Amino acid sequence: MKEFKVLGGTDHEKDKGRDALRREYEKNSFAFDGENTKSPQEIKYIDNANNYLSQEMSRLGVNGFEEIKPGQVHFLDEEAWDNRFPGDLSQGCDILGGVCINNEDVRKESEENGVNFELKRFIVMLHELVHFQGCQKFVNVGDTTYSYRHGYLAYNANGEEYHFKMFDEAIVDTVTGLVASNHASDIKRDFGINLEEWDELKKYLNYRGSIALVSHIVVKVAESEGCENALVWDEMMRNHFTGNMMFLRKIEKAYGTKALRLLSMIDFKKQQTKEEDEKQNRLRRYFLDETTDEEREIITRELLK
């Protein structure tokens, strides 16, 4: 039986919250209205993704891999996606008990970028499976149980606002790219991808800019800790699955006491105003290698005043 980490309230309230989460989990483990029956090939891709990701988690020393069943992966056409997630333009998402893929949006982007649709969909699914495996914790607020931590993503008390979104997506996409690269020969065979296409694997990842920014953080933390960059990457990826957030203190140690507040504010979405766009650019600049300590102090003072 799936176990859920619930904080807050009496034991009775925690049990009540866990029961509600289990019901939601079980409901999402079966096909949605309008969802097409999966083909044998799609089931094979799900099995492969489970196998590839479990190997990477084992390499990182993470126990408790949760195999996702074919019924928990929902490949949705345009109408089914809009019915389930009205107004949501993302390519996929993880939900309690499963993952959902927006077939139409993945197809459109594949055509725009000239990449293989089936491989793009596999990479999107693998990305969402990494989210799915991330450590998730819940809290009781009144009569409702909210997720307050999922991987590095942190929510406020009512589960509506989030922090560390950019950082979380960068880590998840790093794991996704690493898993795909480690199984390149199998994936190239399964999807009929030639070497030239595979060399462009980065085109299949959605958060390349976020990964590039986190790469600067890795270098800074590695210098501060006196270790190799690869060890920092592994620790960051491992903690996504284990829920050990103490690593974030190493970022604070490397940059300064306000660094985590600044990092939590960075988003990857297109901003609605010029002022907000400039703010996001300055937040990103804070973490670049070439930014001086004096400039970081100015950014901190102006953005956290």
Contacts in CASP RR format, 6 or more apart in sequence:
PFRMAT RR
TARGET T0000
AUTHOR 0000-0000-0000
METHOD contacts of the structure
MODEL  1
MKEFKVLGGTDHEKDKGRDALRREYEKNSFAFDGENTKSPQEIKYIDNAN
NYLSQEMSRLGVNGFEEIKPGQVHFLDEEAWDNRFPGDLSQGCDILGGVC
INNEDVRKESEENGVNFELKRFIVMLHELVHFQGCQKFVNVGDTTYSYRH
GYLAYNANGEEYHFKMFDEAIVDTVTGLVASNHASDIKRDFGINLEEWDE
LKKYLNYRGSIALVSHIVVKVAESEGCENALVWDEMMRNHFTGNMMFLRK
IEKAYGTKALRLLSMIDFKKQQTKEEDEKQNRLRRYFLDETTDEEREIIT
RELLK
1 22 0 8 1.000
2 22 0 8 1.000
2 25 0 8 1.000
2 66 0 8 1.000
2 97 0 8 1.000
3 18 0 8 1.000
4 17 0 8 1.000
4 18 0 8 1.000
4 21 0 8 1.000
4 22 0 8 1.000
4 136 0 8 1.000
4 138 0 8 1.000
5 136 0 8 1.000
5 137 0 8 1.000
5 138 0 8 1.000
6 14 0 8 1.000
6 17 0 8 1.000
6 18 0 8 1.000
6 21 0 8 1.000
6 137 0 8 1.000
6 138 0 8 1.000
6 139 0 8 1.000
6 140 0 8 1.000
6 145 0 8 1.000
7 14 0 8 1.000
7 137 0 8 1.000
7 138 0 8 1.000
7 139 0 8 1.000
7 140 0 8 1.000
7 148 0 8 1.000
8 14 0 8 1.000
8 139 0 8 1.000
8 140 0 8 1.000
9 140 0 8 1.000
13 140 0 8 1.000
13 142 0 8 1.000
14 140 0 8 1.000
17 138 0 8 1.000
17 140 0 8 1.000
17 145 0 8 1.000
18 145 0 8 1.000
20 145 0 8 1.000
21 96 0 8 1.000
21 138 0 8 1.000
21 145 0 8 1.000
24 96 0 8 1.000
24 97 0 8 1.000
25 96 0 8 1.000
25 97 0 8 1.000
26 97 0 8 1.000
28 72 0 8 1.000
28 95 0 8 1.000
28 96 0 8 1.000
28 97 0 8 1.000
28 98 0 8 1.000
29 69 0 8 1.000
29 71 0 8 1.000
29 72 0 8 1.000
29 97 0 8 1.000
29 98 0 8 1.000
30 71 0 8 1.000
31 37 0 8 1.000
31 71 0 8 1.000
31 74 0 8 1.000
32 74 0 8 1.000
32 76 0 8 1.000
32 80 0 8 1.000
32 84 0 8 1.000
33 80 0 8 1.000
33 83 0 8 1.000
34 76 0 8 1.000
34 77 0 8 1.000
34 79 0 8 1.000
34 80 0 8 1.000
34 83 0 8 1.000
35 74 0 8 1.000
35 75 0 8 1.000
35 76 0 8 1.000
35 80 0 8 1.000
36 75 0 8 1.000
36 77 0 8 1.000
38 46 0 8 1.000
38 70 0 8 1.000
38 71 0 8 1.000
38 73 0 8 1.000
38 75 0 8 1.000
42 70 0 8 1.000
42 73 0 8 1.000
42 75 0 8 1.000
43 70 0 8 1.000
44 190 0 8 1.000
45 122 0 8 1.000
45 125 0 8 1.000
45 190 0 8 1.000
46 68 0 8 1.000
46 70 0 8 1.000
46 73 0 8 1.000
46 125 0 8 1.000
48 183 0 8 1.000
48 186 0 8 1.000
48 190 0 8 1.000
49 68 0 8 1.000
49 122 0 8 1.000
49 125 0 8 1.000
49 126 0 8 1.000
49 129 0 8 1.000
50 67 0 8 1.000
50 68 0 8 1.000
50 129 0 8 1.000
52 126 0 8 1.000
52 179 0 8 1.000
52 180 0 8 1.000
52 182 0 8 1.000
52 183 0 8 1.000
53 65 0 8 1.000
53 126 0 8 1.000
53 129 0 8 1.000
53 130 0 8 1.000
53 133 0 8 1.000
53 175 0 8 1.000
53 179 0 8 1.000
54 65 0 8 1.000
54 67 0 8 1.000
55 179 0 8 1.000
55 182 0 8 1.000
56 175 0 8 1.000
56 178 0 8 1.000
56 179 0 8 1.000
56 182 0 8 1.000
57 64 0 8 1.000
57 65 0 8 1.000
57 133 0 8 1.000
57 241 0 8 1.000
58 65 0 8 1.000
60 234 0 8 1.000
60 237 0 8 1.000
60 238 0 8 1.000
60 241 0 8 1.000
61 238 0 8 1.000
62 238 0 8 1.000
62 241 0 8 1.000
62 242 0 8 1.000
65 133 0 8 1.000
66 132 0 8 1.000
66 133 0 8 1.000
68 98 0 8 1.000
68 99 0 8 1.000
68 129 0 8 1.000
68 132 0 8 1.000
72 97 0 8 1.000
72 98 0 8 1.000
72 99 0 8 1.000
73 98 0 8 1.000
73 99 0 8 1.000
73 101 0 8 1.000
73 125 0 8 1.000
74 98 0 8 1.000
74 99 0 8 1.000
74 100 0 8 1.000
74 101 0 8 1.000
75 101 0 8 1.000
75 103 0 8 1.000
75 121 0 8 1.000
76 84 0 8 1.000
76 100 0 8 1.000
76 101 0 8 1.000
76 102 0 8 1.000
76 103 0 8 1.000
77 103 0 8 1.000
77 104 0 8 1.000
78 102 0 8 1.000
78 103 0 8 1.000
78 104 0 8 1.000
81 88 0 8 1.000
81 100 0 8 1.000
81 102 0 8 1.000
81 103 0 8 1.000
81 104 0 8 1.000
81 105 0 8 1.000
84 100 0 8 1.000
85 93 0 8 1.000
85 100 0 8 1.000
85 102 0 8 1.000
88 102 0 8 1.000
89 105 0 8 1.000
90 102 0 8 1.000
90 105 0 8 1.000
91 101 0 8 1.000
91 102 0 8 1.000
91 105 0 8 1.000
91 106 0 8 1.000
91 109 0 8 1.000
91 124 0 8 1.000
91 206 0 8 1.000
92 99 0 8 1.000
92 100 0 8 1.000
92 101 0 8 1.000
92 102 0 8 1.000
92 105 0 8 1.000
92 106 0 8 1.000
92 124 0 8 1.000
92 128 0 8 1.000
93 99 0 8 1.000
93 100 0 8 1.000
93 128 0 8 1.000
94 100 0 8 1.000
94 128 0 8 1.000
94 129 0 8 1.000
94 131 0 8 1.000
94 132 0 8 1.000
97 132 0 8 1.000
98 132 0 8 1.000
99 125 0 8 1.000
99 128 0 8 1.000
99 129 0 8 1.000
99 131 0 8 1.000
99 132 0 8 1.000
100 128 0 8 1.000
101 121 0 8 1.000
101 124 0 8 1.000
101 125 0 8 1.000
101 128 0 8 1.000
103 121 0 8 1.000
106 117 0 8 1.000
106 120 0 8 1.000
106 121 0 8 1.000
106 124 0 8 1.000
107 117 0 8 1.000
109 120 0 8 1.000
110 116 0 8 1.000
110 117 0 8 1.000
110 120 0 8 1.000
110 121 0 8 1.000
111 117 0 8 1.000
113 203 0 8 1.000
115 197 0 8 1.000
115 200 0 8 1.000
115 203 0 8 1.000
115 204 0 8 1.000
116 191 0 8 1.000
116 192 0 8 1.000
116 193 0 8 1.000
116 197 0 8 1.000
118 191 0 8 1.000
119 187 0 8 1.000
119 191 0 8 1.000
119 193 0 8 1.000
119 204 0 8 1.000
120 204 0 8 1.000
122 187 0 8 1.000
122 191 0 8 1.000
123 176 0 8 1.000
123 177 0 8 1.000
123 180 0 8 1.000
123 204 0 8 1.000
123 205 0 8 1.000
124 206 0 8 1.000
126 176 0 8 1.000
126 179 0 8 1.000
126 180 0 8 1.000
127 172 0 8 1.000
127 173 0 8 1.000
127 176 0 8 1.000
127 205 0 8 1.000
127 206 0 8 1.000
130 172 0 8 1.000
130 175 0 8 1.000
130 176 0 8 1.000
130 179 0 8 1.000
130 240 0 8 1.000
131 150 0 8 1.000
131 151 0 8 1.000
131 172 0 8 1.000
133 241 0 8 1.000
134 150 0 8 1.000
134 151 0 8 1.000
134 240 0 8 1.000
134 241 0 8 1.000
134 243 0 8 1.000
135 149 0 8 1.000
135 150 0 8 1.000
135 151 0 8 1.000
135 240 0 8 1.000
135 241 0 8 1.000
135 242 0 8 1.000
135 243 0 8 1.000
136 147 0 8 1.000
136 149 0 8 1.000
136 150 0 8 1.000
136 151 0 8 1.000
137 147 0 8 1.000
137 148 0 8 1.000
137 149 0 8 1.000
137 150 0 8 1.000
137 243 0 8 1.000
138 145 0 8 1.000
138 146 0 8 1.000
138 147 0 8 1.000
138 148 0 8 1.000
139 145 0 8 1.000
139 146 0 8 1.000
139 148 0 8 1.000
139 157 0 8 1.000
141 157 0 8 1.000
141 158 0 8 1.000
146 155 0 8 1.000
146 157 0 8 1.000
146 158 0 8 1.000
146 159 0 8 1.000
147 155 0 8 1.000
147 159 0 8 1.000
148 154 0 8 1.000
148 155 0 8 1.000
148 156 0 8 1.000
148 157 0 8 1.000
148 159 0 8 1.000
149 155 0 8 1.000
149 243 0 8 1.000
149 245 0 8 1.000
150 168 0 8 1.000
151 168 0 8 1.000
151 171 0 8 1.000
151 239 0 8 1.000
151 240 0 8 1.000
151 241 0 8 1.000
151 243 0 8 1.000
152 164 0 8 1.000
152 167 0 8 1.000
152 168 0 8 1.000
152 171 0 8 1.000
152 239 0 8 1.000
152 240 0 8 1.000
152 245 0 8 1.000
152 248 0 8 1.000
153 162 0 8 1.000
153 163 0 8 1.000
153 164 0 8 1.000
153 165 0 8 1.000
153 168 0 8 1.000
154 162 0 8 1.000
154 163 0 8 1.000
154 164 0 8 1.000
154 264 0 8 1.000
155 161 0 8 1.000
155 162 0 8 1.000
155 163 0 8 1.000
156 162 0 8 1.000
156 163 0 8 1.000
163 264 0 8 1.000
163 265 0 8 1.000
164 263 0 8 1.000
164 264 0 8 1.000
165 266 0 8 1.000
165 267 0 8 1.000
165 268 0 8 1.000
166 210 0 8 1.000
166 213 0 8 1.000
166 266 0 8 1.000
166 267 0 8 1.000
166 268 0 8 1.000
167 210 0 8 1.000
167 214 0 8 1.000
167 263 0 8 1.000
167 264 0 8 1.000
167 266 0 8 1.000
168 240 0 8 1.000
169 206 0 8 1.000
169 207 0 8 1.000
169 210 0 8 1.000
169 268 0 8 1.000
170 207 0 8 1.000
170 209 0 8 1.000
170 210 0 8 1.000
170 211 0 8 1.000
170 213 0 8 1.000
170 214 0 8 1.000
171 214 0 8 1.000
171 236 0 8 1.000
171 237 0 8 1.000
171 240 0 8 1.000
172 207 0 8 1.000
172 240 0 8 1.000
173 205 0 8 1.000
173 206 0 8 1.000
173 207 0 8 1.000
173 208 0 8 1.000
173 210 0 8 1.000
173 211 0 8 1.000
174 211 0 8 1.000
174 214 0 8 1.000
174 233 0 8 1.000
174 236 0 8 1.000
174 237 0 8 1.000
175 237 0 8 1.000
175 240 0 8 1.000
176 205 0 8 1.000
177 201 0 8 1.000
177 205 0 8 1.000
178 237 0 8 1.000
180 187 0 8 1.000
180 201 0 8 1.000
180 204 0 8 1.000
181 201 0 8 1.000
184 198 0 8 1.000
187 193 0 8 1.000
187 198 0 8 1.000
188 194 0 8 1.000
188 195 0 8 1.000
188 198 0 8 1.000
202 208 0 8 1.000
205 211 0 8 1.000
207 268 0 8 1.000
209 268 0 8 1.000
210 268 0 8 1.000
213 266 0 8 1.000
213 284 0 8 1.000
213 287 0 8 1.000
213 288 0 8 1.000
214 236 0 8 1.000
216 287 0 8 1.000
216 288 0 8 1.000
216 289 0 8 1.000
217 251 0 8 1.000
217 254 0 8 1.000
217 263 0 8 1.000
217 287 0 8 1.000
218 229 0 8 1.000
218 232 0 8 1.000
218 233 0 8 1.000
218 236 0 8 1.000
219 229 0 8 1.000
219 289 0 8 1.000
220 251 0 8 1.000
220 254 0 8 1.000
220 255 0 8 1.000
220 287 0 8 1.000
220 289 0 8 1.000
221 232 0 8 1.000
221 250 0 8 1.000
221 251 0 8 1.000
221 254 0 8 1.000
222 228 0 8 1.000
222 229 0 8 1.000
222 231 0 8 1.000
222 232 0 8 1.000
223 254 0 8 1.000
224 250 0 8 1.000
224 253 0 8 1.000
224 254 0 8 1.000
225 232 0 8 1.000
225 250 0 8 1.000
225 254 0 8 1.000
232 250 0 8 1.000
235 247 0 8 1.000
236 247 0 8 1.000
238 244 0 8 1.000
239 245 0 8 1.000
239 247 0 8 1.000
248 260 0 8 1.000
251 259 0 8 1.000
251 260 0 8 1.000
251 263 0 8 1.000
252 259 0 8 1.000
252 260 0 8 1.000
255 286 0 8 1.000
255 287 0 8 1.000
255 296 0 8 1.000
256 296 0 8 1.000
258 300 0 8 1.000
258 304 0 8 1.000
259 286 0 8 1.000
259 287 0 8 1.000
261 304 0 8 1.000
262 283 0 8 1.000
262 286 0 8 1.000
262 287 0 8 1.000
262 299 0 8 1.000
262 300 0 8 1.000
262 303 0 8 1.000
262 304 0 8 1.000
263 283 0 8 1.000
263 287 0 8 1.000
265 283 0 8 1.000
265 303 0 8 1.000
266 280 0 8 1.000
266 283 0 8 1.000
266 284 0 8 1.000
267 280 0 8 1.000
271 277 0 8 1.000
271 279 0 8 1.000
271 280 0 8 1.000
279 303 0 8 1.000
282 299 0 8 1.000
282 302 0 8 1.000
282 303 0 8 1.000
283 299 0 8 1.000
283 303 0 8 1.000
285 291 0 8 1.000
285 295 0 8 1.000
285 299 0 8 1.000
286 296 0 8 1.000
286 299 0 8 1.000
286 300 0 8 1.000
291 299 0 8 1.000
END
